[in-house]
Amino acid sequence: MSTIVAIKEEAVDIGAAAFTTSLNFLSNTLFSVDFADYESNASQEVIEIISGVVGIIAKPNLSDFFPMLPAIDPQGIRRKTNFYFGKFDEIIGLTRKREIPCLFEENDLLEVLDFFLAAFEATSSTVEWAIADLLRNPEKREKARSEIREVVGQHKLVQESDILALPYLKAIVKETFRLHPPVTTVSRYYEADVEIDRYIVPKNTLVLVNIRAIGRDSSLWSNPESFVPERLLDSEIDVKGQHFELLPFGTGRRICPGIPLGDRMVHLMVASFLHTFDWKLEARMRPEDMDMKEKLGITMHKAHSSWNQNVTILVTN
């Protein structure tokens, strides 16, 4: 939050704020150093690396379908990947030169990037969706802020220990996951014939479970296209894979291993943004005019993200 705490009554890019905060959250977890600064161009290289790798992964790779193509690399994916990996390795090297302890060996670079992409991309997009939905629903935003002020206090920072005492905030996050799950589908491969509701799924079948459609199924949710955190306020439904109507992280033995970190990050970031700043749309913009179209990449993010399209808001500390 220190990256944007100095801003008073200025336009802020929601996506960039979520991007910077989640990136620093993860970089501090891994390397005990900030990789990004909201008001500086010094972190642009890191942003370009992350964005570049995300773009590569999101593209269909012809080499996955034609065994003779990997040696040729017709789309230049290997060349681009090696370039970004090299840049990231340089950044890791800089942390060492600053005498910051680094527990990772060179062979762990892929695992570090995998962790970064999975946690960072999902977290930043979810936080942006949550803030965007709250901007479209001012009464719900104020209800959440009142709850946070009552529990945390006016001039204190939100702590992770406060989250358990914020049921409305937790309902907001669950409702955001319902409407905007980080990934739209999860896959499962069947090694044997399986009967599901009198339907036989043959052996060696790859099944895609559309968790976005489940979250918007009118037979499971009333008024499913609307942002209504109250529906989950007193509900036992959670996101840990035990309730099949809400599966943003999947379920079973292949459930996302990053649930503990991702869930904590989203709650803490949304609570901190709401508590620290008074979020308002610019005077010329009405809540109903906000563009909430979706675009599928590695995660389901806003098609016209405030990160990319400069949709800004007013922030008052």
C-alpha beads as a LAMMPS data file, in Angstrom:
LAMMPS data file: protein, C-alpha beads

317 atoms
316 bonds

1 atom types
1 bond types

-500.0 500.0 xlo xhi
-500.0 500.0 ylo yhi
-500.0 500.0 zlo zhi

Masses

1 110.0

Atoms # bond

1 1 1 0.000 0.000 0.000
2 1 1 2.976 2.323 0.477
3 1 1 3.298 2.513 -3.316
4 1 1 0.125 4.599 -3.645
5 1 1 -0.480 5.914 -0.141
6 1 1 0.700 9.418 -1.032
7 1 1 -1.964 9.954 -3.675
8 1 1 -4.705 12.434 -2.744
9 1 1 -7.666 13.239 -4.967
10 1 1 -5.914 12.024 -8.102
11 1 1 -6.868 9.642 -10.868
12 1 1 -5.650 6.096 -10.280
13 1 1 -5.498 3.090 -12.576
14 1 1 -7.218 0.229 -10.717
15 1 1 -5.465 -2.497 -12.668
16 1 1 -2.033 -0.930 -12.241
17 1 1 -2.592 -0.532 -8.496
18 1 1 -3.645 -4.185 -8.183
19 1 1 -0.767 -5.230 -10.456
20 1 1 1.856 -3.352 -8.439
21 1 1 0.568 -4.428 -5.041
22 1 1 0.245 -8.120 -5.897
23 1 1 3.648 -8.134 -7.611
24 1 1 5.329 -6.618 -4.551
25 1 1 3.436 -8.963 -2.249
26 1 1 4.885 -11.945 -4.117
27 1 1 8.362 -10.520 -4.646
28 1 1 8.636 -9.822 -0.922
29 1 1 7.456 -13.355 -0.180
30 1 1 10.161 -14.795 -2.443
31 1 1 13.010 -12.280 -2.352
32 1 1 12.240 -9.754 0.419
33 1 1 12.354 -6.905 -2.086
34 1 1 9.847 -4.756 -3.998
35 1 1 9.876 -5.370 -7.753
36 1 1 7.473 -2.558 -8.661
37 1 1 6.707 1.059 -7.819
38 1 1 3.359 2.561 -8.787
39 1 1 4.774 6.043 -9.454
40 1 1 8.086 5.025 -11.040
41 1 1 9.182 3.593 -14.377
42 1 1 11.941 1.618 -12.667
43 1 1 9.740 -1.472 -12.441
44 1 1 8.698 -1.369 -16.096
45 1 1 11.143 -4.129 -17.032
46 1 1 9.585 -6.513 -14.525
47 1 1 6.112 -5.616 -15.777
48 1 1 7.193 -6.263 -19.377
49 1 1 8.683 -9.638 -18.441
50 1 1 5.549 -10.791 -16.635
51 1 1 3.271 -9.472 -19.389
52 1 1 5.463 -11.039 -22.070
53 1 1 5.476 -14.483 -20.482
54 1 1 1.718 -14.279 -19.900
55 1 1 1.219 -13.407 -23.567
56 1 1 3.357 -16.345 -24.710
57 1 1 1.553 -18.849 -22.501
58 1 1 -1.854 -17.599 -23.632
59 1 1 -1.047 -18.202 -27.322
60 1 1 -1.732 -21.571 -28.983
61 1 1 1.571 -23.314 -29.686
62 1 1 1.653 -25.230 -32.971
63 1 1 4.541 -27.324 -31.657
64 1 1 2.145 -28.928 -29.182
65 1 1 0.202 -30.462 -32.071
66 1 1 2.926 -31.268 -34.618
67 1 1 5.929 -33.225 -33.237
68 1 1 8.256 -32.105 -36.022
69 1 1 7.875 -28.380 -35.251
70 1 1 9.656 -27.908 -31.882
71 1 1 13.096 -27.992 -33.519
72 1 1 11.993 -25.308 -35.995
73 1 1 10.164 -23.106 -33.472
74 1 1 8.011 -21.497 -36.213
75 1 1 6.323 -19.006 -33.877
76 1 1 9.514 -18.012 -32.097
77 1 1 8.045 -19.068 -28.758
78 1 1 11.241 -20.722 -27.506
79 1 1 13.334 -17.724 -28.504
80 1 1 10.987 -15.286 -26.758
81 1 1 10.722 -17.512 -23.698
82 1 1 14.502 -17.754 -23.377
83 1 1 14.717 -13.968 -23.687
84 1 1 12.260 -13.366 -20.851
85 1 1 13.791 -16.082 -18.677
86 1 1 17.194 -14.466 -19.179
87 1 1 15.838 -11.072 -18.165
88 1 1 14.211 -12.557 -15.089
89 1 1 17.462 -14.305 -14.203
90 1 1 19.229 -10.936 -14.403
91 1 1 16.756 -9.496 -11.914
92 1 1 17.369 -12.402 -9.549
93 1 1 21.063 -11.672 -9.930
94 1 1 20.490 -8.050 -8.950
95 1 1 18.874 -9.135 -5.703
96 1 1 21.994 -11.142 -4.926
97 1 1 24.273 -8.190 -5.679
98 1 1 22.281 -6.184 -3.147
99 1 1 23.185 -8.886 -0.630
100 1 1 19.550 -9.906 -0.269
101 1 1 19.403 -13.586 0.729
102 1 1 18.119 -15.777 -2.089
103 1 1 17.191 -19.379 -1.376
104 1 1 16.734 -20.357 -5.018
105 1 1 19.206 -22.193 -7.222
106 1 1 19.386 -21.546 -10.953
107 1 1 17.394 -24.692 -11.681
108 1 1 14.515 -23.319 -9.633
109 1 1 13.879 -20.403 -12.015
110 1 1 11.036 -22.152 -13.842
111 1 1 9.342 -22.964 -10.544
112 1 1 9.704 -19.354 -9.416
113 1 1 8.177 -18.051 -12.645
114 1 1 5.376 -20.608 -12.447
115 1 1 4.591 -19.468 -8.913
116 1 1 4.770 -15.822 -9.970
117 1 1 2.486 -16.183 -12.966
118 1 1 -0.135 -18.336 -11.273
119 1 1 -0.397 -16.276 -8.101
120 1 1 0.230 -12.836 -9.565
121 1 1 -2.053 -13.027 -12.598
122 1 1 -4.979 -14.565 -10.704
123 1 1 -4.666 -12.237 -7.726
124 1 1 -4.331 -8.964 -9.607
125 1 1 -7.242 -9.744 -11.952
126 1 1 -9.500 -10.816 -9.054
127 1 1 -8.740 -7.659 -7.064
128 1 1 -9.435 -5.505 -10.118
129 1 1 -12.790 -7.251 -10.640
130 1 1 -13.721 -6.793 -6.973
131 1 1 -12.974 -3.063 -6.995
132 1 1 -14.732 -2.624 -10.350
133 1 1 -17.883 -4.353 -9.073
134 1 1 -17.831 -2.232 -5.921
135 1 1 -17.483 0.932 -7.997
136 1 1 -20.637 -0.115 -9.836
137 1 1 -22.382 -0.674 -6.494
138 1 1 -21.599 2.323 -4.228
139 1 1 -23.939 1.202 -1.439
140 1 1 -22.136 -2.142 -1.153
141 1 1 -18.775 -0.396 -1.222
142 1 1 -19.793 1.866 1.665
143 1 1 -21.191 -1.078 3.609
144 1 1 -17.841 -2.835 3.289
145 1 1 -15.896 0.278 4.295
146 1 1 -18.085 0.770 7.358
147 1 1 -17.467 -2.820 8.436
148 1 1 -13.710 -2.422 8.012
149 1 1 -13.619 0.894 9.905
150 1 1 -15.598 -0.612 12.772
151 1 1 -13.262 -3.609 13.099
152 1 1 -9.892 -2.096 12.190
153 1 1 -10.302 1.515 13.262
154 1 1 -10.010 4.733 11.306
155 1 1 -6.240 5.178 11.224
156 1 1 -4.842 1.658 11.493
157 1 1 -3.746 -0.574 8.640
158 1 1 -5.665 -3.754 7.914
159 1 1 -3.909 -6.840 9.243
160 1 1 -4.385 -10.425 8.135
161 1 1 -5.791 -11.216 11.583
162 1 1 -8.634 -8.735 10.955
163 1 1 -10.058 -10.673 8.003
164 1 1 -11.879 -13.261 10.128
165 1 1 -13.898 -10.446 11.713
166 1 1 -15.000 -9.047 8.325
167 1 1 -17.850 -11.303 7.103
168 1 1 -19.147 -8.841 4.504
169 1 1 -15.686 -8.470 2.988
170 1 1 -15.416 -12.258 2.794
171 1 1 -18.812 -12.369 1.061
172 1 1 -17.592 -9.759 -1.449
173 1 1 -14.534 -11.849 -2.298
174 1 1 -16.596 -15.034 -2.696
175 1 1 -19.100 -13.204 -4.903
176 1 1 -16.210 -11.900 -7.020
177 1 1 -14.876 -15.443 -7.402
178 1 1 -18.378 -16.597 -8.395
179 1 1 -18.808 -13.993 -11.128
180 1 1 -15.175 -13.783 -12.223
181 1 1 -13.252 -16.985 -11.450
182 1 1 -9.556 -16.595 -12.338
183 1 1 -9.857 -19.480 -14.820
184 1 1 -13.051 -20.415 -16.629
185 1 1 -12.470 -24.166 -16.848
186 1 1 -10.605 -26.916 -15.031
187 1 1 -9.612 -30.144 -16.763
188 1 1 -9.732 -33.740 -15.589
189 1 1 -8.431 -36.828 -17.401
190 1 1 -10.274 -40.116 -16.894
191 1 1 -8.087 -43.225 -16.792
192 1 1 -11.134 -45.504 -16.557
193 1 1 -14.801 -45.445 -17.545
194 1 1 -16.777 -43.338 -15.078
195 1 1 -20.537 -42.954 -14.701
196 1 1 -21.733 -39.440 -13.886
197 1 1 -25.471 -38.953 -13.465
198 1 1 -26.223 -41.988 -15.680
199 1 1 -23.817 -40.734 -18.354
200 1 1 -20.743 -42.845 -19.130
201 1 1 -17.508 -40.907 -19.548
202 1 1 -15.214 -43.207 -21.567
203 1 1 -11.692 -44.066 -20.541
204 1 1 -8.949 -41.689 -21.788
205 1 1 -11.358 -38.749 -21.987
206 1 1 -10.252 -35.217 -21.155
207 1 1 -13.165 -33.364 -19.546
208 1 1 -13.335 -29.584 -19.181
209 1 1 -15.494 -28.393 -16.291
210 1 1 -16.908 -24.919 -16.986
211 1 1 -16.692 -23.343 -13.540
212 1 1 -17.676 -19.918 -14.882
213 1 1 -20.956 -21.336 -16.191
214 1 1 -21.578 -23.066 -12.852
215 1 1 -21.141 -19.752 -11.046
216 1 1 -23.770 -18.155 -13.297
217 1 1 -26.227 -21.052 -13.414
218 1 1 -29.736 -19.765 -12.663
219 1 1 -30.709 -23.145 -11.210
220 1 1 -28.047 -22.658 -8.521
221 1 1 -28.049 -18.895 -8.055
222 1 1 -30.885 -16.380 -8.075
223 1 1 -30.226 -13.365 -10.297
224 1 1 -26.845 -14.887 -11.227
225 1 1 -25.545 -12.008 -13.372
226 1 1 -25.817 -9.480 -10.533
227 1 1 -23.177 -8.686 -7.925
228 1 1 -24.912 -9.568 -4.643
229 1 1 -22.467 -10.356 -1.805
230 1 1 -25.404 -10.694 0.605
231 1 1 -26.284 -14.052 -0.927
232 1 1 -23.066 -15.473 0.582
233 1 1 -23.043 -13.508 3.828
234 1 1 -24.573 -16.230 6.019
235 1 1 -23.777 -19.112 3.692
236 1 1 -21.512 -22.057 4.458
237 1 1 -20.380 -22.109 0.823
238 1 1 -16.644 -21.486 0.480
239 1 1 -14.026 -21.634 -2.289
240 1 1 -12.040 -24.612 -1.000
241 1 1 -13.515 -27.193 -3.366
242 1 1 -16.128 -28.707 -1.061
243 1 1 -19.095 -26.881 -2.612
244 1 1 -19.451 -27.611 -6.305
245 1 1 -21.487 -24.490 -7.047
246 1 1 -18.385 -22.366 -6.355
247 1 1 -15.088 -23.775 -7.649
248 1 1 -12.711 -20.903 -8.536
249 1 1 -9.701 -23.006 -7.475
250 1 1 -10.987 -26.371 -8.684
251 1 1 -11.538 -29.346 -6.405
252 1 1 -10.159 -32.755 -5.492
253 1 1 -6.529 -33.825 -5.385
254 1 1 -5.654 -31.454 -8.224
255 1 1 -7.137 -28.389 -6.560
256 1 1 -4.982 -25.274 -6.890
257 1 1 -2.176 -25.553 -4.304
258 1 1 -2.040 -21.762 -4.028
259 1 1 -5.416 -21.393 -2.282
260 1 1 -4.002 -20.353 1.120
261 1 1 -1.760 -17.646 -0.341
262 1 1 -4.123 -16.458 -3.088
263 1 1 -7.169 -16.261 -0.838
264 1 1 -5.263 -14.312 1.818
265 1 1 -3.763 -11.928 -0.726
266 1 1 -7.115 -11.074 -2.310
267 1 1 -8.833 -10.468 1.035
268 1 1 -5.985 -8.354 2.390
269 1 1 -5.580 -6.287 -0.783
270 1 1 -9.295 -5.561 -1.238
271 1 1 -9.684 -4.682 2.448
272 1 1 -6.606 -2.425 2.362
273 1 1 -7.724 -0.628 -0.796
274 1 1 -11.200 -0.006 0.623
275 1 1 -9.943 1.070 4.045
276 1 1 -7.074 3.291 2.948
277 1 1 -8.811 5.112 0.109
278 1 1 -12.207 6.564 -0.719
279 1 1 -12.847 5.188 -4.188
280 1 1 -14.928 7.312 -6.553
281 1 1 -15.462 7.340 -10.281
282 1 1 -14.419 10.440 -12.139
283 1 1 -17.183 13.019 -12.360
284 1 1 -17.950 12.348 -16.015
285 1 1 -18.391 8.609 -15.490
286 1 1 -21.489 6.842 -14.122
287 1 1 -21.374 3.383 -12.489
288 1 1 -23.629 1.906 -15.159
289 1 1 -21.247 3.167 -17.860
290 1 1 -18.349 1.018 -16.658
291 1 1 -17.234 -1.526 -19.233
292 1 1 -17.338 -4.960 -17.580
293 1 1 -16.614 -7.048 -20.672
294 1 1 -14.336 -10.037 -20.152
295 1 1 -11.317 -11.281 -22.059
296 1 1 -9.780 -14.719 -21.697
297 1 1 -6.025 -15.036 -21.362
298 1 1 -4.281 -17.109 -18.723
299 1 1 -7.014 -15.749 -16.477
300 1 1 -10.361 -14.121 -17.154
301 1 1 -9.620 -10.415 -16.909
302 1 1 -11.348 -7.242 -18.006
303 1 1 -11.384 -6.806 -21.779
304 1 1 -10.907 -3.072 -21.340
305 1 1 -8.831 -3.177 -18.215
306 1 1 -8.023 0.001 -16.387
307 1 1 -4.431 -1.223 -16.626
308 1 1 -4.494 -1.157 -20.430
309 1 1 -7.253 1.324 -21.272
310 1 1 -6.540 4.037 -18.660
311 1 1 -9.957 3.815 -17.006
312 1 1 -9.248 5.845 -13.885
313 1 1 -10.881 6.669 -10.573
314 1 1 -10.525 9.356 -7.957
315 1 1 -8.852 8.391 -4.711
316 1 1 -8.991 10.342 -1.481
317 1 1 -6.869 9.165 1.420

Bonds

1 1 1 2
2 1 2 3
3 1 3 4
4 1 4 5
5 1 5 6
6 1 6 7
7 1 7 8
8 1 8 9
9 1 9 10
10 1 10 11
11 1 11 12
12 1 12 13
13 1 13 14
14 1 14 15
15 1 15 16
16 1 16 17
17 1 17 18
18 1 18 19
19 1 19 20
20 1 20 21
21 1 21 22
22 1 22 23
23 1 23 24
24 1 24 25
25 1 25 26
26 1 26 27
27 1 27 28
28 1 28 29
29 1 29 30
30 1 30 31
31 1 31 32
32 1 32 33
33 1 33 34
34 1 34 35
35 1 35 36
36 1 36 37
37 1 37 38
38 1 38 39
39 1 39 40
40 1 40 41
41 1 41 42
42 1 42 43
43 1 43 44
44 1 44 45
45 1 45 46
46 1 46 47
47 1 47 48
48 1 48 49
49 1 49 50
50 1 50 51
51 1 51 52
52 1 52 53
53 1 53 54
54 1 54 55
55 1 55 56
56 1 56 57
57 1 57 58
58 1 58 59
59 1 59 60
60 1 60 61
61 1 61 62
62 1 62 63
63 1 63 64
64 1 64 65
65 1 65 66
66 1 66 67
67 1 67 68
68 1 68 69
69 1 69 70
70 1 70 71
71 1 71 72
72 1 72 73
73 1 73 74
74 1 74 75
75 1 75 76
76 1 76 77
77 1 77 78
78 1 78 79
79 1 79 80
80 1 80 81
81 1 81 82
82 1 82 83
83 1 83 84
84 1 84 85
85 1 85 86
86 1 86 87
87 1 87 88
88 1 88 89
89 1 89 90
90 1 90 91
91 1 91 92
92 1 92 93
93 1 93 94
94 1 94 95
95 1 95 96
96 1 96 97
97 1 97 98
98 1 98 99
99 1 99 100
100 1 100 101
101 1 101 102
102 1 102 103
103 1 103 104
104 1 104 105
105 1 105 106
106 1 106 107
107 1 107 108
108 1 108 109
109 1 109 110
110 1 110 111
111 1 111 112
112 1 112 113
113 1 113 114
114 1 114 115
115 1 115 116
116 1 116 117
117 1 117 118
118 1 118 119
119 1 119 120
120 1 120 121
121 1 121 122
122 1 122 123
123 1 123 124
124 1 124 125
125 1 125 126
126 1 126 127
127 1 127 128
128 1 128 129
129 1 129 130
130 1 130 131
131 1 131 132
132 1 132 133
133 1 133 134
134 1 134 135
135 1 135 136
136 1 136 137
137 1 137 138
138 1 138 139
139 1 139 140
140 1 140 141
141 1 141 142
142 1 142 143
143 1 143 144
144 1 144 145
145 1 145 146
146 1 146 147
147 1 147 148
148 1 148 149
149 1 149 150
150 1 150 151
151 1 151 152
152 1 152 153
153 1 153 154
154 1 154 155
155 1 155 156
156 1 156 157
157 1 157 158
158 1 158 159
159 1 159 160
160 1 160 161
161 1 161 162
162 1 162 163
163 1 163 164
164 1 164 165
165 1 165 166
166 1 166 167
167 1 167 168
168 1 168 169
169 1 169 170
170 1 170 171
171 1 171 172
172 1 172 173
173 1 173 174
174 1 174 175
175 1 175 176
176 1 176 177
177 1 177 178
178 1 178 179
179 1 179 180
180 1 180 181
181 1 181 182
182 1 182 183
183 1 183 184
184 1 184 185
185 1 185 186
186 1 186 187
187 1 187 188
188 1 188 189
189 1 189 190
190 1 190 191
191 1 191 192
192 1 192 193
193 1 193 194
194 1 194 195
195 1 195 196
196 1 196 197
197 1 197 198
198 1 198 199
199 1 199 200
200 1 200 201
201 1 201 202
202 1 202 203
203 1 203 204
204 1 204 205
205 1 205 206
206 1 206 207
207 1 207 208
208 1 208 209
209 1 209 210
210 1 210 211
211 1 211 212
212 1 212 213
213 1 213 214
214 1 214 215
215 1 215 216
216 1 216 217
217 1 217 218
218 1 218 219
219 1 219 220
220 1 220 221
221 1 221 222
222 1 222 223
223 1 223 224
224 1 224 225
225 1 225 226
226 1 226 227
227 1 227 228
228 1 228 229
229 1 229 230
230 1 230 231
231 1 231 232
232 1 232 233
233 1 233 234
234 1 234 235
235 1 235 236
236 1 236 237
237 1 237 238
238 1 238 239
239 1 239 240
240 1 240 241
241 1 241 242
242 1 242 243
243 1 243 244
244 1 244 245
245 1 245 246
246 1 246 247
247 1 247 248
248 1 248 249
249 1 249 250
250 1 250 251
251 1 251 252
252 1 252 253
253 1 253 254
254 1 254 255
255 1 255 256
256 1 256 257
257 1 257 258
258 1 258 259
259 1 259 260
260 1 260 261
261 1 261 262
262 1 262 263
263 1 263 264
264 1 264 265
265 1 265 266
266 1 266 267
267 1 267 268
268 1 268 269
269 1 269 270
270 1 270 271
271 1 271 272
272 1 272 273
273 1 273 274
274 1 274 275
275 1 275 276
276 1 276 277
277 1 277 278
278 1 278 279
279 1 279 280
280 1 280 281
281 1 281 282
282 1 282 283
283 1 283 284
284 1 284 285
285 1 285 286
286 1 286 287
287 1 287 288
288 1 288 289
289 1 289 290
290 1 290 291
291 1 291 292
292 1 292 293
293 1 293 294
294 1 294 295
295 1 295 296
296 1 296 297
297 1 297 298
298 1 298 299
299 1 299 300
300 1 300 301
301 1 301 302
302 1 302 303
303 1 303 304
304 1 304 305
305 1 305 306
306 1 306 307
307 1 307 308
308 1 308 309
309 1 309 310
310 1 310 311
311 1 311 312
312 1 312 313
313 1 313 314
314 1 314 315
315 1 315 316
316 1 316 317
